[in-house]
Amino acid sequence: MLPTRDLQWFDDLVATWRIRNKMEDELKWGKVSSGKYAVYQSFIDFYFKNRHRGGLHFKSMICDTQSPGYIALRKAKPQTSYYILYYYFLLKKFGPYAKDNDHTLSVILDERSTAYDSTI
């Protein structure tokens, strides 16, 4: 999360980091190969070096895909379960920042590949 006034600054900073580290692809955190470990570590260092900027926050969500609740949700709503979890993540982690009419949030989602019909 970042104030609107700092979006261009952060975009430029990330672009510079990507060029310097030859990271054109999306960062995938599930399995970091030993060959890319140093690059991923440099991204973590990059974040902590720049987090002094007001409002720069990192939020994450971890889902236990083996839990009965998750399995039940996937069975009941296979096409929308991801978005239901995403909605609650945004509501709980970012909603509190939009506390009044003086605060707004813009959420920019990555394109997501899915086997489901996205028009539903």
LODREN-670965 format. One line per field, with one value per residue (C-alpha): residue number from 1; residue in one letter; z, y, x. Coordinates in steps of 0.05 Angstrom, whole numbers. Layout:
<vexkes>
i [NUM:...]
aa [A:...]
Z [Z:...]
Y [Y:...]
X [X:...]
</vexkes>
This chain:
<vexkes>
i [1:2:3:4:5:6:7:8:9:10:11:12:13:14:15:16:17:18:19:20:21:22:23:24:25:26:27:28:29:30:31:32:33:34:35:36:37:38:39:40:41:42:43:44:45:46:47:48:49:50:51:52:53:54:55:56:57:58:59:60:61:62:63:64:65:66:67:68:69:70:71:72:73:74:75:76:77:78:79:80:81:82:83:84:85:86:87:88:89:90:91:92:93:94:95:96:97:98:99:100:101:102:103:104:105:106:107:108:109:110:111:112:113:114:115:116:117:118:119:120]
aa [M:L:P:T:R:D:L:Q:W:F:D:D:L:V:A:T:W:R:I:R:N:K:M:E:D:E:L:K:W:G:K:V:S:S:G:K:Y:A:V:Y:Q:S:F:I:D:F:Y:F:K:N:R:H:R:G:G:L:H:F:K:S:M:I:C:D:T:Q:S:P:G:Y:I:A:L:R:K:A:K:P:Q:T:S:Y:Y:I:L:Y:Y:Y:F:L:L:K:K:F:G:P:Y:A:K:D:N:D:H:T:L:S:V:I:L:D:E:R:S:T:A:Y:D:S:T:I]
Z [0:-19:-21:-92:-91:-86:-140:-196:-149:-130:-201:-223:-164:-180:-254:-237:-191:-245:-297:-249:-231:-300:-271:-327:-303:-246:-178:-156:-82:-79:-102:-106:-140:-111:-174:-161:-86:-85:-131:-87:-25:-59:-69:6:20:-30:6:75:48:20:71:106:56:91:76:43:72:54:65:50:58:68:56:82:22:63:116:117:110:47:17:31:-1:-63:-69:-58:-102:-145:-194:-143:-81:-100:-106:-41:-5:-41:-21:52:48:19:68:130:110:69:90:155:115:80:145:119:56:58:45:-18:-41:-111:-121:-183:-195:-235:-295:-272:-316:-302:-334:-314:-357:-333:-356:-300]
Y [0:68:139:161:217:164:115:142:144:71:48:80:49:-21:-12:6:-54:-100:-74:-79:-151:-173:-192:-184:-240:-239:-254:-323:-336:-408:-439:-396:-433:-429:-392:-337:-335:-275:-235:-249:-231:-165:-151:-161:-115:-65:-64:-53:1:40:27:92:127:143:93:38:-26:-99:-144:-218:-275:-349:-401:-471:-508:-571:-541:-566:-495:-481:-549:-538:-468:-495:-551:-504:-447:-471:-412:-357:-383:-347:-281:-292:-300:-240:-198:-215:-202:-133:-118:-138:-114:-52:-32:1:51:77:103:163:203:235:167:126:61:39:-35:-56:-130:-172:-208:-279:-340:-386:-443:-413:-368:-297:-268:-302]
X [0:26:-1:-21:31:86:62:106:166:154:141:207:244:217:232:304:310:282:332:391:372:348:280:230:184:134:164:139:149:125:189:252:308:378:399:349:355:402:356:296:337:356:282:269:329:300:234:264:310:251:197:213:168:103:49:90:62:67:7:1:-47:-31:-85:-81:-108:-115:-160:-233:-259:-219:-237:-311:-308:-273:-325:-384:-360:-301:-306:-310:-274:-209:-246:-283:-217:-188:-248:-239:-165:-177:-233:-193:-123:-138:-209:-187:-144:-207:-235:-272:-288:-218:-186:-194:-162:-146:-133:-96:-102:-54:-83:-101:-100:-158:-194:-261:-303:-286:-353:-391]
</vexkes>
